[in-house]
Amino acid sequence: MVGVVAAVAAVVLMLLYVASVRAEESTSRKEALARYGGEQTEVCVASRDILPGETINATNTATGTWLSTLLPQGVFTSLEDAQGKEVSTTILANEPVCEARLDMGEGVDVPDGLCAVSVPTQDVRAVGGALQPGSRIDVYVQGNSGVSLLGQGLLVLDTSAQGSSKASSLSWVTLAVTSESVQQLLNASATQELFLVLPGGSAGNAGEVG
């Protein structure tokens, strides 16, 4: 009987504690609402840190309630409005997703007859991160047999640094290549190191890998 009474008392105390915590949260919430205007809006927020180059989807966002007066301009109120858009600057976990953090352009302009393909890179392998859309680059691949020319005169369509409000390291570069070259370029980027070289003059065979 003593054990039963003790168990019941413990449950009652736990319920009282939970009720007390909820009451404190409710009081704090009411104080915050009174201090910042009171109105709340359900918005799309990051469920984890979202890095530049990623796209908004259900795996990295959720809905959350924010005080309306604290929301940034251009915030998305639903996942459907933001889904599929590319992130241009890092969105921290629990931060509202807004237009300022996304690439709101219409996408890259791919020349007729070519395909847009993105390959991973780093500043040290891409002219220190100085590549810009419109550049013509040569792509070298380093493997067990040494370094060889993979592509020449490839047009840079976009980079992970574009749209960033401050300097950031390159993590990917989008190139224009022929459809026949896509598989070769992707295979090379997945198994070997690519070096993106910016030549002093224009290069021929634009878009070709081989």
N, C-alpha and C positions, 0 to 999 in steps of 0.2 A: 504493500500500500504506500509505504514511504517513497518507493521508487516511482510509482505511478504519479503520485502527487508532485514529485520533483519534476517529472517529465512534462506534466501539464503546465506547471509553473514556468518551465523553460520556454514552452511554446507560447504561452501568454506574453512573457517578457519579450520574445522575439517579435511577435505581432505588434506589441506596443512600440518597440523600437522602429520597426518598418513604418508604422503609422506616423511616428515622430519625424522620421527622415522625410517622408512624403510631405508632411505639413511644412517642414522647413523649405523643401524645394518649391512648394506652391507659394510660400511667402516670398522667397527670393525671386521667383518668376514674376509675381505680381509687382514687386518693387522694380524689377528691370523693365517691365512693360510700362509702368508709370513713368519711369525715368526717361525711356527712349521713345515714347510716343504711343505704345500700346498695340499697334497693328502688327500682325504677323503674316508672313507669306510663305507658302510651300515652294521651295526651289530645288533645282538640281545641284547636288553637292558632290565633291569627289569622295569616294569611299576609301581611297588610298592616294598616295602621291602619284600624279600622272605626269610623265616626262614628255618633253618636246618630241614630236614625231608620232606619238600615239594618237589613236582616234578615240573619241568619246563613245562609250557603249555601256551596256548593263553590267559589265564586269568591273568597271572602275568608277561608277557613279551610283548614287542613290538619291532619294528625295529627303529633304529635311526642312524644318521650320525655322525661319530667321525673322528677326525684327526688321520690318520694312525699312525703317529709317537707317539701318546699318548696311543694307544691301548695296553693292556696287552697281553702277549703270550697266545696262545690257545683260543683266543676269537672266539665265534661262529658268523658266518655271516648270519645265517638264523635260524628261529625257528625250522625248520624240523630237523636240526642237533642236537639240544639240547633237543627237546621235549621228555618228559618221563624220563629224567635223574633226579636223586635225588640230592637235594642241601645239601652239607656237611657243609658249613659255610654261614653265613648271606650275602645275596646280597642286597645292598641298592638300593633304587629307583633311576633309571636313570644310574645305573652302568652297564657296559658291562658284559654280561654273558660269563665267560671263564671257561676252564677246571679246573683251580685251585679251583674254588668254588663248583665244583660238584664231586659226587662220580662216577669216571670213571671206576670202577670195573665191573665185569661181574655179580654182584649181589651176594646174599647170597647162600651158598651151603646147600641145604636142605637135611637132611638124608632121605634115602629111607623109604617110609611108613609113613612119617610125613609131616606136613604142616607148612609153615611159617606164623605167624600171629603177627601183631604189636599191642601193647597195650600202652595207654598213661601212663606216670608216672612222678615222680618228684624225685629230689635227696633225699629228706627226706623220701621217701617211697621206695627207691632203694639203700640201703646201702650207702647213701651219694653220689650217682652217681658213685660209684667205679666199677660197673659191666662192664665186658669185654666180647666180643665174646668168646665162649668156656666155660664160667662159667656154672655151674649147680646150679639152684636156686629152692627154694620152693616159691610158691605163696599163700599168705593168703588174704582172703577177709574180710572186715569189713562192717557189715550191722547192721540192727536194733537189731538183736539177738546176736550180739557180733562178735568175730573173729573166723574164721574157716579156715582150710587148704583146698585150692582149687586144687593145683597142686604140685607135688613133683618131684624133679630131672629134671626140664625142662631145656633144652639147650638154652642158649642165642646165637642167630645167629648174631645179629647186634644191635647197639644202635645209638641214635642220636648224640652221642659225637664222633663216629668214623670218621676219616678223617678230624676232625677239627684241624686247625693250633694252637689252643690254648684251654685251658680248658674251657668247656662249660657245662651248666646244662643239665641234661637228660630231654627230653620231650617225648621220646618213647623208647620202647625196643621190638625187634623182637624175638619171641620164636619159638621153634620147638615143635609142639604138634600133637597128633593124629587127624585125620579128625573128629572123633566123639566129640572131645573136643573143636573144634573151636567155635561153637555157644555158648557153655556154658561160655567160657572165654570172648568172646566179650560181651555177655549179662551182665556178672559180671562187666566188665570194664566200661560199659556204665551207670550202675545204682549204683555201689558201689565203695568203695576205695580198690585198690589192693596194697598189700605190698610185695615187692620182697626181699626175705631173702636168704642170701648166707650161707649155712651150712658149718661146718668145714670139713666134710667128703663127700664122694660121696653119692648120693641118688639113690634109685631104682625107678622103674616104670617110666623111662624116657619118657617124652612126654605125660604122662597121666594126665588128669584133672578129678577130681571126689571127 
